[in-house]
Amino acid sequence: MRPHALAGAARILRRMTGLPKLNLESVPGVLGRIVAERAADYADVSADVGPARPAARRFEAALAGPGLALIAEVKRASPSQGAIALLDPAQAARAYEVGGAAAISCLTEPRHFDGNAQALLDVVAAVDVPVLRKDFVVHPAMLREAAEWGASAALLMVSVLHDATGAYLETAHTLGLDALVEVHSERELDIALECGARIIGVNNRDLTTLHIDLNVSPRLIRRARDAGFAGVLVAESGYRTPADLDTVRELADAVLVGTSLAGSGDLTRAARDLMAPT
Ligand SMILES: O=P(O)(O)OC[C@@H](O)[C@@H](O)c1c[nH]c2ccccc12
């Protein structure tokens, strides 16, 4: 059989049997704990993702333009910071939009990030820019929900999904969602590239240790471009000042920023100040 015929057969089989089973026991550290909790949350939920939807590609289009785009994150708490700010999600998202954000990321993980479904629904209703569902996707129903709740995109983490990343990506695309495929190492980047990701995010934060290294994004973004990747590249985590962005200004299409904006007290101004040209 030709390779694409094999891929087609695998696709049909997957539709009949659901997505590949994830090996979450192998995910280490803080991340391992969170994904185990999320998997338990969805253990009894149907894997049926419902009807296909046309691709809108709104999230991708918002980031692809010239210059560095801002994805501003509604983040009330995190494992590394604890409580960040008691944001009203709709108000925060609107403030970010006024401050020039091209897209909003909204956490829906409840235990460590103080997110929930209502926050995402409120954000989608409050802004015109596309919204990313930020969660630890470990079950296809989480993608169905993202589409039903009006998100334009969902986060897919290669550190969690490994070999199943491609199948989850395909499911997201079938549901009309863009996917931000997140990587933190050369190995993870190669998986993202192989599975046909259109938007790749490089996380400066190692989610198993929570350690931040701002050199990770420029290093892996260069590697992606050297490999011929022509899609959207996002630098993620740890950015606090315009000077911090100098390492990715000429390399990345967008930056994803949460903590430094969310904890600033004036979200519009913080977004503007961060993105001001140096
Ligand atoms: O708050 P920061 O350091 O600006 O980072 C934002 C975003 O990159 C971070 O929240 C994030 C990136 N990938 C994730 C995966 C799950 C939860 C959270 C994240």
PDBQT file of the ligand as one rigid body, heavy atoms in Angstrom, charges set to zero:
ROOT
HETATM    1  O1  LIG A 301       2.543  33.352  32.496  1.00  0.00    +0.000 OA
HETATM    2  P1  LIG A 301       3.595  33.354  31.447  1.00  0.00    +0.000 P 
HETATM    3  O2  LIG A 301       4.957  32.994  31.964  1.00  0.00    +0.000 OA
HETATM    4  O3  LIG A 301       3.604  34.634  30.665  1.00  0.00    +0.000 OA
HETATM    5  O4  LIG A 301       3.230  32.165  30.407  1.00  0.00    +0.000 OA
HETATM    6  C1  LIG A 301       2.040  32.190  29.633  1.00  0.00    +0.000 C 
HETATM    7  C2  LIG A 301       1.824  30.843  28.945  1.00  0.00    +0.000 C 
HETATM    8  O5  LIG A 301       2.876  30.623  28.052  1.00  0.00    +0.000 OA
HETATM    9  C3  LIG A 301       1.728  29.714  29.981  1.00  0.00    +0.000 C 
HETATM   10  O6  LIG A 301       0.627  29.958  30.771  1.00  0.00    +0.000 OA
HETATM   11  C4  LIG A 301       1.630  28.317  29.384  1.00  0.00    +0.000 A 
HETATM   12  C5  LIG A 301       2.285  27.867  28.290  1.00  0.00    +0.000 A 
HETATM   13  N1  LIG A 301       1.961  26.573  28.059  1.00  0.00    +0.000 N 
HETATM   14  C6  LIG A 301       1.111  26.155  28.986  1.00  0.00    +0.000 A 
HETATM   15  C7  LIG A 301       0.489  24.916  29.150  1.00  0.00    +0.000 A 
HETATM   16  C8  LIG A 301      -0.386  24.774  30.181  1.00  0.00    +0.000 A 
HETATM   17  C9  LIG A 301      -0.626  25.809  31.070  1.00  0.00    +0.000 A 
HETATM   18  C10 LIG A 301      -0.022  27.049  30.915  1.00  0.00    +0.000 A 
HETATM   19  C11 LIG A 301       0.857  27.235  29.869  1.00  0.00    +0.000 A 
ENDROOT
TORSDOF 0
